[in-house]
Amino acid sequence: MQPGSTCPSTSTDPAIAKLRAGTKQVALPPDFRPVAAVRCEFPIRTVPGDGEWQFADAQRADSGMAQLVAALRLPSQTAAPGALIACPAMGMAMPPFALVDAKGNIVSPLLPHDVCGFPLQQVTKAVDALPWRTETEQRLHQTRTQAEIDTGCSASYKYLFEYPVSDTPEPWSKVRHPMSPPPTVVCVYAVDPSTFKDYIAIGSFTHGAKLTPAQQTAVVKAFDDASGTGTPAPTCTAKATRFVSVDGPGTMVELDGCKRVRWPNNFMSTAPDSLLQLLASLVIG
């Protein structure tokens, strides 16, 4: 993907359109006199009632070019021959950025850099200091649904029932400890059958529920009752299509398939109907 190709397609700014089409970074020509700067940024923002989204923002600044031009004309730094330089093991990417002259021509300038290849601080500070204003914003893709925000459930969760365990865990009834603090959220994940060929299948969040104090008490009791037997779940090959993750100690329950409970120490037992019915009532209602 070329730099700038995700700039808002809805922008009417000709300079943004050129930046979106793709421009090669070049050294700032000596005779180029910018009167404005444009850039595209990609913030993540919450949309009331519609979750969290990544946006593409087209921004423009029409003053303050002198300090930026001076910074862009600084020489890049080079390491002395034989010098040992410790550089951070990370990259840095500036948002798509260009300067505009009075005729509407644009230049995407090469940025002078330090010995590690990062833009000089004088450049980044000068860019940030410009009086940017957002001209156009456009939604790109959703990063969290409203249900994920409301419940605190993650977008995906590993289906750990087939995760290999190196030793035989003790029955949870022998090692269990109180759920403290008690669970607050029940999250339901759907498993795509095709992902079972992977090392660990991944469940996708479908819905969930925050627990009231009364529901917390009921969930704790149901799990305590379910852990009363030391019998491990029998061998089963049925694949679950839905499972529940309960926060706190990290307990998981298959709602179908083998209908097992995976306890925090990896011990697995059969989920009693009373636990399955309770969990279904909490997330389905």
C-alpha positions as a printed NumPy array, in Angstrom:
array([[  0.   ,   0.   ,   0.   ],
       [  1.452,   3.374,  -0.981],
       [  1.813,   6.09 ,   1.649],
       [ -1.316,   8.201,   1.597],
       [ -3.473,   5.61 ,  -0.17 ],
       [ -5.822,   5.466,   2.816],
       [ -6.255,   9.237,   2.989],
       [ -9.982,  10.074,   2.985],
       [-11.445,   9.517,  -0.46 ],
       [-14.135,  12.026,   0.503],
       [-11.663,  14.918,   0.795],
       [-12.118,  17.733,  -1.715],
       [ -8.656,  19.198,  -1.037],
       [ -6.642,  18.823,  -4.302],
       [ -3.423,  18.392,  -2.316],
       [ -4.941,  15.513,  -0.338],
       [ -6.081,  13.927,  -3.599],
       [ -2.489,  14.067,  -4.892],
       [ -1.17 ,  12.674,  -1.609],
       [ -3.707,   9.864,  -1.796],
       [ -2.663,   9.028,  -5.348],
       [  0.879,   8.48 ,  -4.095],
       [  3.921,  10.73 ,  -4.226],
       [  7.555,   9.71 ,  -4.071],
       [  9.549,  11.182,  -1.224],
       [ 12.277,  13.491,  -2.519],
       [ 14.719,  15.958,  -1.046],
       [ 13.038,  19.331,  -0.611],
       [ 13.991,  21.373,  -3.727],
       [ 15.945,  24.55 ,  -2.873],
       [ 13.466,  26.74 ,  -4.75 ],
       [ 10.293,  25.141,  -3.333],
       [  8.325,  27.694,  -1.295],
       [  5.539,  25.98 ,   0.633],
       [  2.494,  27.93 ,   1.739],
       [  0.717,  24.998,   3.371],
       [  1.16 ,  21.446,   4.542],
       [ -1.217,  18.488,   4.35 ],
       [ -1.193,  15.132,   6.064],
       [ -3.395,  12.142,   6.787],
       [ -3.61 ,  10.652,  10.256],
       [ -5.332,   7.516,  11.427],
       [ -6.662,   7.973,  14.973],
       [ -8.892,   5.537,  16.797],
       [-12.013,   7.153,  18.213],
       [-15.151,   6.038,  19.975],
       [-18.411,   6.645,  18.117],
       [-21.252,   6.968,  20.677],
       [-23.44 ,   3.9  ,  20.378],
       [-21.384,   2.346,  17.568],
       [-18.172,   1.188,  19.181],
       [-14.609,   2.163,  18.379],
       [-13.342,   2.922,  14.875],
       [-10.137,   3.767,  13.105],
       [-10.531,   6.943,  11.081],
       [ -8.603,   8.57 ,   8.281],
       [ -8.335,  12.314,   8.917],
       [ -7.249,  14.762,   6.207],
       [ -5.552,  17.729,   7.854],
       [ -4.159,  21.003,   6.554],
       [ -2.01 ,  23.778,   8.002],
       [ -1.763,  27.152,   6.214],
       [  0.946,  28.852,   8.265],
       [  4.076,  28.192,  10.269],
       [  6.096,  26.806,   7.353],
       [  9.387,  28.643,   8.058],
       [ 10.426,  26.571,  11.074],
       [  9.463,  23.334,   9.335],
       [ 11.381,  24.188,   6.161],
       [ 14.458,  25.066,   8.242],
       [ 14.23 ,  21.682,   9.996],
       [ 13.767,  19.823,   6.703],
       [ 16.957,  21.394,   5.322],
       [ 19.092,  20.097,   8.203],
       [ 21.591,  17.393,   7.233],
       [ 21.031,  13.808,   8.307],
       [ 23.332,  12.468,  10.984],
       [ 25.92 ,   9.805,  10.228],
       [ 27.849,   7.601,  12.604],
       [ 31.584,   7.985,  12.876],
       [ 33.548,   5.156,  11.197],
       [ 33.832,   2.208,  13.544],
       [ 31.428,   3.685,  16.082],
       [ 29.12 ,   1.285,  17.885],
       [ 25.589,   2.643,  17.877],
       [ 22.794,   1.202,  20.019],
       [ 19.468,   1.793,  18.298],
       [ 15.975,   0.951,  19.574],
       [ 14.551,  -2.283,  18.162],
       [ 11.497,  -0.516,  16.808],
       [ 10.417,   1.413,  13.771],
       [  8.801,   4.815,  13.364],
       [  6.548,   5.886,  10.536],
       [  5.428,   9.448,   9.949],
       [  1.864,   9.831,   8.657],
       [  1.535,  10.641,   4.933],
       [  2.7  ,  14.238,   4.696],
       [  3.361,  16.806,   1.957],
       [  4.091,  20.493,   1.437],
       [  2.052,  22.625,  -0.956],
       [  3.204,  25.71 ,  -2.865],
       [  1.112,  28.641,  -4.102],
       [  0.387,  26.868,  -7.42 ],
       [ -0.907,  23.743,  -5.705],
       [  2.173,  21.652,  -6.418],
       [  3.081,  19.231,  -3.664],
       [  6.305,  17.689,  -2.443],
       [  6.574,  14.782,  -0.016],
       [  9.924,  15.662,   1.527],
       [ 12.551,  13.196,   2.607],
       [ 13.065,  13.703,   6.307],
       [ 16.583,  14.228,   7.666],
       [ 17.303,  11.456,  10.124],
       [ 19.534,  10.555,  13.036],
       [ 22.145,   7.774,  13.049],
       [ 19.416,   5.196,  13.759],
       [ 17.292,   6.291,  10.819],
       [ 14.639,   8.068,  12.868],
       [ 13.467,  11.555,  11.777],
       [ 15.329,  14.308,  13.595],
       [ 13.46 ,  15.614,  16.625],
       [ 13.614,  19.114,  15.137],
       [ 11.547,  17.824,  12.216],
       [  8.932,  15.958,  14.237],
       [  8.551,  18.883,  16.636],
       [  8.156,  21.327,  13.747],
       [  5.523,  19.117,  12.112],
       [  3.599,  18.748,  15.372],
       [  3.782,  22.509,  16.005],
       [  1.917,  23.395,  12.803],
       [ -1.638,  24.711,  13.29 ],
       [ -3.32 ,  21.604,  11.878],
       [ -7.04 ,  21.589,  11.26 ],
       [ -9.057,  18.549,  10.235],
       [-10.82 ,  19.079,   6.915],
       [-12.308,  15.619,   6.387],
       [-12.661,  12.479,   8.447],
       [-13.663,   9.053,   7.195],
       [-14.271,   5.768,   8.993],
       [-11.933,   2.999,   7.864],
       [-12.795,  -0.027,   9.98 ],
       [-14.225,  -0.89 ,  13.37 ],
       [-11.694,  -1.874,  16.023],
       [-14.163,  -2.702,  18.831],
       [-17.912,  -3.186,  18.774],
       [-20.187,  -1.4  ,  21.207],
       [-20.886,  -4.745,  22.895],
       [-17.152,  -5.285,  23.442],
       [-16.858,  -1.846,  25.009],
       [-19.954,  -2.287,  27.184],
       [-18.924,  -5.706,  28.503],
       [-15.146,  -5.444,  28.45 ],
       [-14.963,  -8.709,  26.474],
       [-12.132,  -9.08 ,  23.984],
       [-12.857,  -9.472,  20.275],
       [-11.4  , -12.983,  20.222],
       [-10.319, -15.695,  22.626],
       [ -8.296, -18.878,  22.247],
       [-10.211, -22.132,  22.376],
       [ -7.987, -23.75 ,  24.98 ],
       [ -9.825, -27.039,  25.408],
       [ -7.486, -28.685,  22.925],
       [ -4.354, -26.959,  24.188],
       [ -1.826, -29.647,  25.156],
       [ -1.024, -29.996,  28.851],
       [  2.366, -31.426,  29.797],
       [  1.258, -33.084,  33.03 ],
       [ -1.951, -34.385,  34.555],
       [ -3.57 , -31.577,  36.543],
       [ -5.117, -32.175,  39.933],
       [ -8.924, -32.239,  40.072],
       [-10.095, -28.687,  40.671],
       [-12.132, -29.864,  43.669],
       [ -8.822, -30.575,  45.444],
       [ -7.009, -27.35 ,  44.631],
       [ -9.815, -24.845,  44.162],
       [ -9.755, -21.559,  45.944],
       [-12.475, -18.939,  46.346],
       [-13.304, -16.818,  43.311],
       [-11.94 , -13.606,  44.761],
       [-12.78 , -11.149,  43.432],
       [-15.905, -12.801,  42.034],
       [-16.395, -12.888,  38.26 ],
       [-17.922,  -9.775,  36.759],
       [-18.3  , -10.63 ,  33.053],
       [-19.439, -13.613,  31.003],
       [-18.287, -13.572,  27.37 ],
       [-19.516, -15.902,  24.619],
       [-17.319, -16.822,  21.65 ],
       [-18.213, -18.654,  18.461],
       [-15.686, -21.005,  16.886],
       [-15.373, -21.279,  13.125],
       [-15.137, -25.058,  12.466],
       [-12.476, -24.468,   9.833],
       [-10.097, -23.075,  12.469],
       [ -9.92 , -26.388,  14.299],
       [ -7.198, -27.391,  11.866],
       [ -5.002, -24.697,  13.442],
       [ -2.782, -25.33 ,  16.443],
       [ -5.208, -23.414,  18.648],
       [ -8.617, -22.451,  17.279],
       [ -9.792, -18.89 ,  17.889],
       [-13.28 , -17.952,  19.029],
       [-14.89 , -14.689,  17.899],
       [-16.911, -12.649,  20.381],
       [-20.649, -12.754,  19.804],
       [-22.184, -11.356,  22.979],
       [-21.68 , -11.085,  26.698],
       [-23.062,  -9.727,  29.936],
       [-21.885,  -7.838,  32.979],
       [-23.017,  -9.582,  36.14 ],
       [-25.118,  -8.041,  38.872],
       [-24.145,  -8.853,  42.48 ],
       [-26.911, -11.481,  42.632],
       [-25.704, -13.04 ,  39.376],
       [-22.125, -13.057,  40.646],
       [-23.239, -15.013,  43.709],
       [-25.156, -17.483,  41.545],
       [-22.173, -17.99 ,  39.207],
       [-19.768, -18.588,  42.087],
       [-22.127, -21.165,  43.614],
       [-22.668, -22.896,  40.279],
       [-18.942, -23.269,  39.703],
       [-18.379, -24.452,  43.276],
       [-21.05 , -27.102,  42.745],
       [-19.529, -28.061,  39.395],
       [-16.103, -28.609,  40.936],
       [-17.39 , -31.072,  43.537],
       [-16.396, -34.147,  41.565],
       [-12.834, -35.157,  40.957],
       [-13.729, -37.085,  37.822],
       [-12.079, -35.776,  34.659],
       [-14.151, -35.273,  31.546],
       [-14.325, -38.451,  29.445],
       [-12.577, -38.616,  26.104],
       [-14.596, -36.654,  23.576],
       [-13.952, -35.486,  20.021],
       [-17.057, -33.356,  19.437],
       [-16.108, -29.818,  18.469],
       [-17.77 , -26.946,  20.248],
       [-19.27 , -24.118,  18.233],
       [-19.68 , -21.835,  21.257],
       [-17.835, -21.451,  24.523],
       [-17.926, -19.09 ,  27.472],
       [-15.053, -17.303,  29.152],
       [-15.666, -16.145,  32.718],
       [-13.293, -13.508,  34.039],
       [-11.527, -13.744,  37.367],
       [ -9.563, -16.979,  37.673],
       [ -9.939, -17.702,  33.962],
       [-12.556, -20.445,  33.714],
       [-13.998, -21.587,  30.381],
       [-17.076, -23.655,  29.556],
       [-18.163, -25.29 ,  26.291],
       [-21.835, -24.556,  25.662],
       [-22.102, -27.445,  23.192],
       [-19.814, -30.111,  21.79 ],
       [-18.219, -31.99 ,  24.696],
       [-19.669, -29.517,  27.253],
       [-16.587, -29.367,  29.443],
       [-15.308, -26.941,  32.06 ],
       [-11.656, -25.976,  31.794],
       [-10.518, -24.888,  35.229],
       [ -7.697, -22.418,  35.954],
       [ -5.186, -25.254,  36.49 ],
       [ -6.117, -26.86 ,  33.113],
       [ -8.133, -29.682,  34.696],
       [-11.226, -30.483,  32.637],
       [-14.469, -31.917,  33.918],
       [-17.947, -32.306,  32.485],
       [-20.121, -29.207,  32.879],
       [-23.351, -30.016,  34.724],
       [-26.604, -28.98 ,  33.085],
       [-27.311, -26.544,  35.925],
       [-24.124, -24.577,  35.097],
       [-24.836, -24.594,  31.372],
       [-28.404, -23.406,  31.931],
       [-27.267, -20.62 ,  34.237],
       [-24.63 , -19.335,  31.831],
       [-27.067, -19.504,  28.896],
       [-29.648, -17.537,  30.875],
       [-27.101, -14.807,  31.654],
       [-25.965, -14.19 ,  28.085],
       [-29.16 , -15.037,  26.212],
       [-31.696, -13.801,  28.739]])
